[in-house]
Amino acid sequence: MSSKTLAEISAVMRDIDITMLSTHAENGAIAARPMSNNRDVDYDGDSYYFTWEDSHMIGEIGRDANVSLGLQSDKHFLIAVEGKAEVVRDRSAFKDHWNPDLDKWFENGIETPGVAIIKVRATRIHYWQGEEEGEIVL
């Protein structure tokens, strides 16, 4: 049983910019890469990551939507998220998650051709902080 709430986990996640997003590669290997959440965390179990529509991750998610996220805060709070990913191509949804910091990667903002969002809906969150650990099932 978890002693931390989803709101408390959200507060920690808000201060962690880089997440390791892991997918299943075509050959069965696990492929991980750093992704920025752009501090877009009012965490209700959904995470959003902007990427290129032709990236390997998009194809991997199309074959297997099971993904994981790994996060670590500066205060050694570790979070492992298991979830289901989906690719969002609806530009109106981009507006809800856009951050000006993304302009350095996508020069025409949400109108940049080939942009997509990976939305990860958490199914289970495990966390560790010192000797404390817990799990939240969504």
C-alpha positions as CSV (number, residue, x, y, z in Angstrom):
1,M,0.0,0.0,0.0
2,S,1.3,3.4,-0.9
3,S,1.8,6.1,1.7
4,K,2.2,8.8,-0.9
5,T,-0.7,10.1,-3.0
6,L,-0.8,10.7,-6.7
7,A,-0.8,14.4,-5.9
8,E,2.5,14.0,-3.9
9,I,4.0,12.0,-6.8
10,S,2.9,14.8,-9.2
11,A,4.7,17.4,-7.1
12,V,7.9,15.5,-7.3
13,M,7.6,14.8,-11.0
14,R,7.0,18.5,-11.7
15,D,10.6,19.2,-10.6
16,I,12.1,16.4,-12.8
17,D,12.5,17.5,-16.4
18,I,14.1,14.4,-18.0
19,T,12.3,11.1,-18.1
20,M,13.7,7.9,-19.5
21,L,11.0,6.5,-21.9
22,S,11.4,2.8,-22.7
23,T,9.7,1.0,-25.5
24,H,9.9,-2.4,-27.1
25,A,12.0,-2.4,-30.3
26,E,11.1,-4.6,-33.3
27,N,13.8,-7.2,-32.4
28,G,12.4,-7.5,-28.9
29,A,15.0,-5.4,-27.2
30,I,14.1,-2.7,-24.8
31,A,14.9,0.8,-26.2
32,A,15.2,3.7,-23.8
33,R,15.8,7.4,-24.5
34,P,15.7,10.6,-22.5
35,M,12.6,12.7,-23.1
36,S,11.6,16.1,-21.6
37,N,8.3,16.5,-20.0
38,N,8.7,20.3,-20.4
39,R,7.5,20.6,-16.8
40,D,4.0,19.8,-18.1
41,V,3.0,17.9,-15.0
42,D,-0.4,18.2,-13.4
43,Y,-0.1,14.5,-13.0
44,D,-3.3,12.6,-13.1
45,G,-1.6,9.6,-14.6
46,D,-1.0,11.0,-18.1
47,S,2.4,12.2,-19.4
48,Y,3.0,14.0,-22.7
49,Y,6.2,14.1,-24.8
50,F,6.7,15.9,-28.1
51,T,8.7,14.1,-30.7
52,W,9.0,13.5,-34.5
53,E,6.3,11.5,-36.1
54,D,8.9,9.4,-38.0
55,S,11.0,8.5,-34.9
56,H,11.7,4.9,-34.0
57,M,9.6,5.3,-30.8
58,I,6.4,6.0,-32.8
59,G,6.8,2.7,-34.8
60,E,7.6,0.8,-31.6
61,I,4.5,2.2,-29.8
62,G,2.5,1.2,-32.9
63,R,3.6,-2.4,-32.5
64,D,3.5,-2.5,-28.6
65,A,1.9,0.3,-26.6
66,N,3.4,-1.0,-23.3
67,V,6.0,1.5,-22.1
68,S,7.8,2.6,-19.0
69,L,9.1,5.8,-17.7
70,G,12.0,6.2,-15.2
71,L,12.5,9.4,-13.2
72,Q,14.9,10.5,-10.5
73,S,14.8,13.7,-8.6
74,D,17.8,15.6,-7.2
75,K,16.7,14.4,-3.8
76,H,17.0,10.7,-4.8
77,F,13.3,10.2,-5.2
78,L,13.0,7.5,-7.8
79,I,9.8,6.8,-9.8
80,A,9.0,4.0,-12.2
81,V,5.9,4.3,-14.3
82,E,4.3,1.5,-16.3
83,G,1.8,2.5,-18.8
84,K,0.2,2.4,-22.3
85,A,1.3,4.9,-24.9
86,E,-0.6,6.4,-27.8
87,V,0.4,8.7,-30.5
88,V,-1.5,12.0,-30.7
89,R,-1.4,13.9,-34.1
90,D,-4.2,16.3,-33.3
91,R,-2.7,19.8,-33.5
92,S,-5.4,21.2,-31.2
93,A,-4.1,18.9,-28.5
94,F,-0.6,20.3,-29.0
95,K,-1.7,23.7,-27.8
96,D,-2.7,22.2,-24.4
97,H,0.9,20.9,-23.8
98,W,3.1,23.3,-25.7
99,N,5.8,25.2,-23.9
100,P,8.0,27.9,-25.4
101,D,11.1,25.9,-24.6
102,L,10.0,23.5,-27.4
103,D,10.6,26.2,-30.0
104,K,14.3,25.3,-30.0
105,W,13.4,21.8,-31.3
106,F,10.4,22.6,-33.4
107,E,11.0,25.8,-35.2
108,N,7.4,26.5,-36.3
109,G,5.9,25.6,-33.0
110,I,2.8,23.4,-33.2
111,E,2.7,24.0,-37.0
112,T,6.0,22.3,-37.5
113,P,5.5,19.4,-40.0
114,G,6.0,16.0,-38.6
115,V,5.4,16.7,-34.9
116,A,3.5,14.3,-32.7
117,I,2.9,13.8,-29.0
118,I,3.4,10.5,-27.2
119,K,0.8,10.3,-24.5
120,V,1.5,7.8,-21.7
121,R,-1.3,6.8,-19.5
122,A,0.1,5.2,-16.3
123,T,-1.3,1.9,-15.1
124,R,1.1,1.5,-12.2
125,I,3.6,3.8,-10.4
126,H,6.3,2.5,-8.1
127,Y,8.5,4.9,-6.1
128,W,11.4,4.8,-3.7
129,Q,12.7,7.5,-1.4
130,G,15.4,6.3,1.0
131,E,13.9,3.3,2.9
132,E,10.3,4.2,1.9
133,E,8.8,2.7,-1.1
134,G,5.3,2.4,-2.4
135,E,3.0,1.6,-5.3
136,I,0.0,3.3,-6.8
137,V,-2.2,1.4,-9.2
138,L,-4.3,3.5,-11.5
